[in-house]
Amino acid sequence: MSVYLVAGPPAVGKSTVARLLAASRSRSVLIDVDHIRDGMVVNGAVLPSEAEWSADLVEQLVAARGSACAIANAYAAIGFDVVIDDFYDPQSRLSEYDGLAGLDPRRVLLLPDRDVAVSRSNDRSPEAAEFIAAGIAEVYELMPTEAELATAGWLVMDTSRETPQQTCDRILDR
């Protein structure tokens, strides 16, 4: 049984790669944290913005990631491979996933060149692309160094010149 945490800035292909990883396994569950946050909260959801992150946003992120850990633990307990898809949060550095420590998750950070991420965001609606571009700028500005990320257990992957399938294959090869 394997557990993967696929993270990165907005618009770098996390969801596509996470889906491919989950599909490559015979028994798997894909946990999309955006769906937990945005798809389950009917009223009162707070999104990250260029402004300082509010206490409400942090509280909701902690709740969503705690829920993702609970789901991952439940499915792993019955033998499912688990793939979690979440954006890299420079505020918490995804410490909420320490709740997966007993599962020894493979932490994968997709980090293409910043211009590539912005280019990929242009494939979305103009309103979404503008919002995502602000998120890309914030995450890249606050991103720890690759050495710091590696020390924290992250496999940092420059996916600038790869298709999502090539990225998935490279993750599986490790």
C-alpha positions as CSV (number, residue, x, y, z in Angstrom):
1,M,0.0,0.0,0.0
2,S,1.3,3.4,-1.0
3,V,0.3,6.9,0.0
4,Y,1.2,9.9,-2.2
5,L,0.8,13.6,-1.3
6,V,0.9,15.5,-4.6
7,A,1.3,19.2,-4.0
8,G,2.6,22.4,-5.7
9,P,1.6,25.9,-6.7
10,P,-1.7,26.5,-8.5
11,A,-1.9,25.3,-12.2
12,V,1.1,23.0,-12.2
13,G,-0.8,19.8,-13.1
14,K,-1.3,18.4,-9.6
15,S,-4.9,17.2,-10.2
16,T,-4.0,15.6,-13.5
17,V,-0.9,13.8,-12.2
18,A,-2.8,12.7,-9.0
19,R,-5.6,11.2,-11.2
20,L,-3.0,9.4,-13.3
21,L,-1.2,8.1,-10.1
22,A,-4.5,6.8,-8.7
23,A,-5.5,5.2,-12.0
24,S,-2.1,3.4,-12.1
25,R,-3.0,1.4,-9.0
26,S,-5.3,-1.6,-8.8
27,R,-7.1,-0.4,-5.7
28,S,-6.9,3.3,-5.0
29,V,-8.6,6.4,-3.7
30,L,-8.0,9.9,-4.9
31,I,-8.6,12.6,-2.2
32,D,-8.9,16.1,-3.8
33,V,-8.7,18.6,-1.0
34,D,-10.1,21.3,-3.2
35,H,-13.3,19.2,-3.5
36,I,-13.4,18.9,0.3
37,R,-13.0,22.6,0.7
38,D,-15.0,23.9,-2.2
39,G,-17.4,21.1,-3.1
40,M,-18.6,20.3,0.4
41,V,-18.9,23.7,2.0
42,V,-22.2,25.1,0.9
43,N,-21.9,28.6,2.5
44,G,-19.1,30.4,4.1
45,A,-16.1,29.0,2.2
46,V,-13.0,31.3,2.3
47,L,-10.5,31.2,-0.6
48,P,-6.9,32.2,-0.5
49,S,-6.3,35.6,-1.8
50,E,-3.5,38.2,-2.3
51,A,-4.5,39.7,1.0
52,E,-3.2,38.2,4.3
53,W,-4.8,34.9,5.1
54,S,-7.6,35.2,7.5
55,A,-8.1,33.1,10.6
56,D,-11.3,31.7,8.9
57,L,-9.3,30.5,5.9
58,V,-6.6,28.9,8.1
59,E,-9.3,27.2,10.1
60,Q,-11.0,25.8,7.0
61,L,-7.7,24.6,5.5
62,V,-6.8,22.8,8.8
63,A,-10.3,21.2,8.8
64,A,-10.1,20.1,5.1
65,R,-6.6,18.6,5.5
66,G,-7.6,16.9,8.7
67,S,-10.5,15.4,6.9
68,A,-8.2,14.3,4.1
69,C,-5.9,12.6,6.6
70,A,-8.9,10.8,8.2
71,I,-10.1,9.6,4.8
72,A,-6.6,8.5,3.8
73,N,-6.1,6.6,7.1
74,A,-9.5,4.8,6.7
75,Y,-8.8,3.7,3.1
76,A,-5.2,2.7,3.8
77,A,-6.4,0.6,6.7
78,I,-8.4,-1.6,4.2
79,G,-5.5,-1.8,1.7
80,F,-6.2,1.0,-0.7
81,D,-3.4,3.0,-2.2
82,V,-4.0,6.7,-1.4
83,V,-3.3,9.8,-3.5
84,I,-3.9,13.2,-2.0
85,D,-4.1,16.3,-4.3
86,D,-3.6,19.6,-2.5
87,F,-1.9,23.0,-3.2
88,Y,1.3,23.8,-1.5
89,D,0.5,26.2,1.3
90,P,3.5,28.4,2.1
91,Q,1.9,29.4,5.4
92,S,1.7,25.9,7.0
93,R,4.0,24.1,4.6
94,L,1.4,21.3,4.8
95,S,2.3,20.3,8.3
96,E,-1.4,19.2,8.7
97,Y,-0.3,16.0,6.8
98,D,1.9,15.0,9.7
99,G,-1.2,13.0,10.7
100,L,-0.2,10.6,7.9
101,A,3.2,9.8,9.5
102,G,2.2,6.2,10.3
103,L,1.5,5.7,6.6
104,D,4.9,7.1,5.4
105,P,3.5,9.3,2.6
106,R,5.6,10.0,-0.4
107,R,5.6,13.8,-0.5
108,V,5.8,15.0,-4.1
109,L,6.1,18.7,-5.0
110,L,5.5,19.6,-8.6
111,L,7.5,22.8,-9.3
112,P,7.8,23.8,-12.9
113,D,9.3,27.0,-13.9
114,R,7.1,29.9,-12.8
115,D,6.4,31.1,-16.3
116,V,5.3,27.6,-17.3
117,A,2.8,27.6,-14.4
118,V,1.4,31.0,-15.5
119,S,1.2,29.7,-19.1
120,R,-0.7,26.6,-17.9
121,S,-3.1,28.8,-15.9
122,N,-4.1,30.6,-19.2
123,D,-5.9,27.4,-20.3
124,R,-8.6,28.3,-17.7
125,S,-11.3,30.9,-17.9
126,P,-10.0,34.5,-17.9
127,E,-11.4,35.1,-14.3
128,A,-9.9,31.9,-13.0
129,A,-6.6,32.6,-14.8
130,E,-6.3,36.0,-13.1
131,F,-7.1,34.5,-9.6
132,I,-4.7,31.6,-10.2
133,A,-1.9,33.9,-11.4
134,A,-2.1,35.8,-8.1
135,G,-1.8,32.4,-6.3
136,I,1.1,31.3,-8.4
137,A,3.0,34.6,-7.6
138,E,2.3,34.2,-3.9
139,V,3.4,30.6,-3.6
140,Y,6.5,31.0,-5.7
141,E,7.6,34.1,-3.7
142,L,7.1,32.2,-0.4
143,M,8.4,28.8,-1.5
144,P,11.2,27.4,0.7
145,T,14.5,26.5,-1.1
146,E,14.7,23.1,-2.7
147,A,17.2,22.1,0.0
148,E,14.7,23.0,2.7
149,L,12.0,21.1,1.0
150,A,14.2,18.0,0.6
151,T,15.1,18.2,4.3
152,A,11.4,18.2,5.1
153,G,10.9,15.0,3.0
154,W,9.7,16.4,-0.3
155,L,10.6,15.1,-3.7
156,V,10.8,18.3,-5.7
157,M,10.1,17.8,-9.4
158,D,10.6,20.3,-12.2
159,T,7.8,19.3,-14.5
160,S,8.4,22.2,-17.0
161,R,9.2,19.9,-19.9
162,E,7.1,16.9,-19.1
163,T,3.6,15.7,-19.9
164,P,1.5,14.7,-16.9
165,Q,2.0,11.0,-17.8
166,Q,5.8,11.5,-17.9
167,T,5.6,13.1,-14.4
168,C,3.4,10.2,-13.1
169,D,5.9,7.6,-14.5
170,R,8.8,9.4,-12.9
171,I,7.0,9.4,-9.5
172,L,6.3,5.7,-9.8
173,D,9.9,5.0,-10.8
174,R,11.1,6.5,-7.5
